[in-house]
């Protein structure tokens, strides 16, 4: 389960991101790579989802029990706080 996103934003773009939760990602160790790949993304639902989807497709990432929308929702929710 994805619990939260810790987000640092500059000029509406992700500067730094940390995703927290109790979930697995395969290949192992790719979570930090996903987080850093999102740097520079404009923080809104459409941009965040599109970027996450592209990263999953390019890298073959799998996260059983956590869907792309879960990551997107955590990022957008963190931004609105």
Residue pairs with C-beta under 8 A, 6 or more apart in sequence:
1 21
1 22
1 23
1 65
1 66
2 19
2 20
2 21
2 23
2 66
2 70
2 71
2 74
3 20
3 21
3 22
3 74
4 19
4 20
4 21
4 74
4 77
4 78
5 17
5 18
5 19
5 20
5 71
5 74
5 75
5 77
5 78
6 17
6 18
6 20
6 78
7 14
7 16
7 17
7 18
7 43
7 75
7 78
7 79
8 14
8 15
8 16
8 17
9 15
9 43
9 79
12 42
12 43
13 39
13 40
13 41
13 42
13 43
14 38
14 39
14 40
14 41
14 43
14 75
15 39
16 39
17 35
17 36
17 38
17 39
17 75
18 35
19 31
19 34
19 35
19 71
19 74
21 66
23 63
23 64
23 65
23 66
24 63
24 64
24 65
25 31
25 34
25 61
25 62
25 63
26 61
26 62
26 63
26 64
27 60
27 61
30 59
30 61
33 59
34 52
34 55
34 61
34 71
37 51
37 55
38 48
38 51
38 52
38 55
38 75
41 47
41 48
41 51
43 75
43 76
43 79
44 76
45 72
45 76
48 71
48 72
48 75
48 76
49 68
49 69
49 72
52 68
52 71
52 72
53 68
55 61
56 68
